[in-house]
Amino acid sequence: MELISRIKNILSPNNFNFIHQESVESTMISIKKFIGNQNICMLADEQTSGIGRRGNEWVSPKGNIYISFLIKYDLSIENHFLFSALTANSIIKFLNKYIGENVNIKWPNDIMINNQKIAGIMSEIVEHNNTQYIIIGAGINILTSPKITDYQTCSLKNYKDYFNYEDILVNFIESYCNEFKMMTNKKYDQILNLFKKKMSHFGSKINILLPNGDIIKVYLKNLNVDGSLLVEFDGKEECIFSGRIINDFN
């Protein structure tokens, strides 16, 4: 069975329409052109202007996975983080089929192996004809990884010499759909708990770079259902909704 048919057979029971593009500016941008009655999964062979977190460029040559999911949802705005969580869970379970190393999550959206980034996730909420949708994008380094100045990256190829690229795609989409079923079955606590189990830095002191450029030292206590961190700062509990963990310390 050809690759496209294999993927469609996995996606169709979950009401996903599959769109394959050889080259796009960004799957996060291009997928918006196809909003309709179904959920959408868009896969691109390459992105010419891939987008990372905070609008940073994500280098996107052929050989890796560039994918976005556009989903109708009826959750409150506070709970849309669950879609990012289930995507992270699906990436980790997918990678664990090939890699024996510990794969974990660096809050809020990086998938790491040995302190090197192998995948990233981003999300955006859009509205069309008075209906809300969430777009979840994921980039997974399979054959290559970009050279980033401020942190290290890796790819699946660094850990496994031989694999079939088409099987890789199918296995990831299967993993995603398995996790997506938890959402349709309203197993929200299970999704969040799986995410938390794979989070690094729990119960430790960390440095967080805030959007305004300030760096604060906090003790990480928990993850809230909206994706914010519950931390202890200057003897008080606070929630941090946006920022980046830059390093931990003793």
C-alpha positions as CSV (number, residue, x, y, z in Angstrom):
1,M,0.0,0.0,0.0
2,E,1.4,3.4,-0.9
3,L,2.4,5.8,1.8
4,I,-0.5,8.3,1.4
5,S,-3.1,5.5,1.6
6,R,-1.5,4.1,4.7
7,I,-1.6,7.5,6.4
8,K,-5.2,8.2,5.3
9,N,-6.3,4.9,6.7
10,I,-4.9,5.9,10.1
11,L,-6.3,9.4,10.1
12,S,-9.8,9.0,8.6
13,P,-11.3,7.2,11.7
14,N,-10.4,10.3,13.7
15,N,-12.1,12.6,11.2
16,F,-8.8,14.0,9.9
17,N,-8.5,15.0,6.2
18,F,-4.9,14.4,5.1
19,I,-3.0,16.9,3.0
20,H,0.5,16.3,1.7
21,Q,2.6,19.2,0.3
22,E,6.1,18.9,-1.2
23,S,7.1,22.4,-0.1
24,V,5.3,25.0,1.9
25,E,6.3,28.3,3.6
26,S,5.2,26.7,6.9
27,T,2.6,24.0,7.7
28,M,1.3,26.3,10.5
29,I,0.5,29.0,7.8
30,S,-0.5,26.8,4.9
31,I,-3.0,24.6,6.9
32,K,-5.2,27.6,7.5
33,K,-6.2,27.7,3.8
34,F,-8.0,24.3,4.1
35,I,-10.3,25.0,7.1
36,G,-13.5,23.1,6.6
37,N,-15.8,20.6,8.3
38,Q,-13.0,18.1,9.1
39,N,-9.9,18.1,11.2
40,I,-6.8,18.4,9.1
41,C,-3.4,16.9,9.1
42,M,-0.9,18.6,6.9
43,L,2.5,17.0,6.2
44,A,5.2,18.8,4.2
45,D,8.5,17.4,2.8
46,E,10.2,20.8,3.4
47,Q,9.4,24.2,4.8
48,T,11.0,27.3,3.2
49,S,10.2,29.5,6.2
50,G,9.6,27.2,9.1
51,I,8.6,28.9,12.3
52,G,9.8,28.0,15.8
53,R,8.8,29.4,19.1
54,R,8.5,33.2,19.4
55,G,8.7,33.5,15.6
56,N,12.2,32.2,15.3
57,E,13.2,30.5,12.0
58,W,13.2,26.7,12.1
59,V,15.5,25.3,9.4
60,S,13.4,22.7,7.5
61,P,15.2,20.6,4.8
62,K,13.9,17.4,3.4
63,G,14.2,14.2,5.5
64,N,12.6,15.4,8.7
65,I,9.0,15.5,9.8
66,Y,7.1,18.8,9.4
67,I,3.5,18.4,10.4
68,S,0.5,20.4,11.6
69,F,-2.9,19.4,12.9
70,L,-5.9,21.7,12.7
71,I,-8.6,20.6,15.1
72,K,-12.1,21.8,16.1
73,Y,-12.3,22.0,19.8
74,D,-14.8,22.8,22.5
75,L,-12.5,23.1,25.5
76,S,-12.1,26.3,27.4
77,I,-9.2,28.5,26.3
78,E,-7.5,27.6,29.6
79,N,-7.4,24.0,28.6
80,H,-6.1,24.2,25.0
81,F,-2.6,23.3,26.4
82,L,-3.8,19.7,26.5
83,F,-3.4,19.5,22.7
84,S,0.3,20.5,23.0
85,A,0.7,17.9,25.8
86,L,-0.8,15.0,23.8
87,T,1.4,15.9,20.9
88,A,4.5,15.9,23.1
89,N,3.4,12.5,24.6
90,S,2.9,11.1,21.1
91,I,6.4,12.2,20.0
92,I,8.0,10.7,23.0
93,K,6.2,7.4,22.6
94,F,7.1,7.4,18.9
95,L,10.8,8.1,19.6
96,N,11.0,5.4,22.3
97,K,10.3,2.8,19.6
98,Y,13.7,3.6,18.1
99,I,15.8,5.2,20.8
100,G,16.8,3.6,24.1
101,E,17.9,6.9,25.6
102,N,15.7,8.8,28.0
103,V,13.5,11.2,26.0
104,N,12.0,14.1,28.1
105,I,10.2,17.4,27.8
106,K,11.8,20.8,28.5
107,W,9.0,23.1,29.3
108,P,7.1,24.4,27.4
109,N,7.6,22.8,24.0
110,D,11.0,21.1,23.5
111,I,11.6,17.4,23.3
112,M,15.1,16.6,24.4
113,I,17.6,13.7,24.4
114,N,20.7,14.1,26.5
115,N,20.1,17.9,26.7
116,Q,19.8,18.1,22.9
117,K,16.6,19.2,21.2
118,I,15.2,16.6,18.8
119,A,11.7,18.0,18.3
120,G,9.6,21.1,19.0
121,I,5.9,21.9,19.2
122,M,4.0,25.1,18.7
123,S,0.3,26.0,18.9
124,E,-2.0,28.7,17.6
125,I,-5.8,29.3,18.1
126,V,-7.7,30.6,15.1
127,E,-11.4,31.4,14.5
128,H,-13.3,30.7,11.2
129,N,-17.0,31.3,10.7
130,N,-17.5,31.7,14.5
131,T,-15.9,28.3,15.1
132,Q,-12.6,28.0,17.1
133,Y,-9.8,25.8,15.9
134,I,-6.4,25.0,17.4
135,I,-3.4,24.4,15.2
136,I,-0.6,22.2,16.6
137,G,2.6,22.1,14.7
138,A,5.5,19.7,15.3
139,G,9.0,19.5,13.8
140,I,10.9,16.2,14.4
141,N,14.5,15.9,13.4
142,I,14.9,12.5,11.6
143,L,17.8,12.7,9.2
144,T,19.3,16.1,10.1
145,S,19.2,18.7,12.8
146,P,19.7,22.5,12.5
147,K,22.7,24.2,13.9
148,I,21.5,26.6,16.6
149,T,23.8,29.0,18.4
150,D,22.3,28.9,21.9
151,Y,21.4,25.2,22.3
152,Q,22.3,21.8,20.9
153,T,20.2,19.7,18.6
154,C,20.2,16.1,17.5
155,S,18.3,13.8,15.1
156,L,17.0,10.2,15.1
157,K,19.9,9.4,12.7
158,N,22.3,10.2,15.6
159,Y,20.9,7.3,17.5
160,K,19.7,4.8,14.9
161,D,21.6,4.1,11.7
162,Y,19.0,2.1,9.8
163,F,15.3,2.8,9.4
164,N,12.7,3.2,6.7
165,Y,11.6,6.8,6.4
166,E,8.0,5.9,5.3
167,D,7.6,3.6,8.2
168,I,8.8,6.5,10.5
169,L,6.0,8.7,9.2
170,V,3.4,6.1,9.6
171,N,4.5,5.2,13.1
172,F,4.5,8.8,14.3
173,I,1.0,9.4,12.9
174,E,-0.2,6.2,14.5
175,S,1.3,7.4,17.8
176,Y,-0.4,10.8,17.5
177,C,-3.8,9.3,16.8
178,N,-3.5,6.9,19.8
179,E,-2.9,9.9,22.0
180,F,-5.6,12.0,20.3
181,K,-8.2,9.3,21.3
182,M,-7.5,10.2,24.9
183,M,-8.7,13.7,24.1
184,T,-11.9,12.5,22.4
185,N,-12.5,10.3,25.4
186,K,-12.0,13.3,27.7
187,K,-9.1,11.6,29.6
188,Y,-7.6,15.0,30.3
189,D,-5.9,14.1,33.6
190,Q,-4.2,11.1,31.9
191,I,-2.8,13.4,29.2
192,L,-1.5,15.9,31.6
193,N,0.0,13.2,33.9
194,L,1.8,11.6,31.0
195,F,3.3,14.9,30.1
196,K,4.4,15.7,33.7
197,K,6.1,12.3,34.1
198,K,8.4,13.2,31.2
199,M,9.1,16.8,32.2
200,S,12.6,17.6,33.4
201,H,13.4,19.9,36.3
202,F,10.5,18.9,38.5
203,G,11.3,19.5,42.2
204,S,14.5,21.5,41.4
205,K,15.6,25.0,41.2
206,I,15.7,26.5,37.7
207,N,16.5,29.7,35.9
208,I,13.6,31.0,33.8
209,L,14.1,33.6,31.1
210,L,10.9,35.8,31.0
211,P,9.5,37.5,27.9
212,N,10.7,40.9,29.1
213,G,14.3,39.6,29.3
214,D,14.5,39.2,33.1
215,I,15.9,36.0,34.5
216,I,14.4,34.6,37.7
217,K,15.5,31.7,39.9
218,V,12.6,29.6,41.1
219,Y,11.8,26.2,42.6
220,L,9.6,24.2,40.2
221,K,6.7,22.7,42.1
222,N,4.1,21.6,39.5
223,L,2.5,22.0,36.1
224,N,-1.0,23.4,35.9
225,V,-3.7,22.2,33.5
226,D,-3.3,25.4,31.4
227,G,0.4,24.6,30.9
228,S,1.7,27.2,33.3
229,L,4.3,26.4,35.9
230,L,3.6,26.5,39.6
231,V,6.8,27.8,41.1
232,E,8.1,29.1,44.4
233,F,9.7,32.6,44.1
234,D,10.9,34.7,47.0
235,G,9.0,32.4,49.4
236,K,5.7,32.7,47.5
237,E,3.9,30.5,45.0
238,E,3.4,32.0,41.6
239,C,2.3,30.8,38.2
240,I,4.5,31.4,35.1
241,F,2.6,31.3,31.8
242,S,5.4,32.2,29.4
243,G,9.1,31.9,29.5
244,R,12.0,29.6,28.8
245,I,14.0,27.4,31.1
246,I,17.6,28.3,30.4
247,N,19.5,26.2,32.9
248,D,19.2,24.6,36.4
249,F,21.4,25.2,39.3
250,N,22.1,23.8,42.8
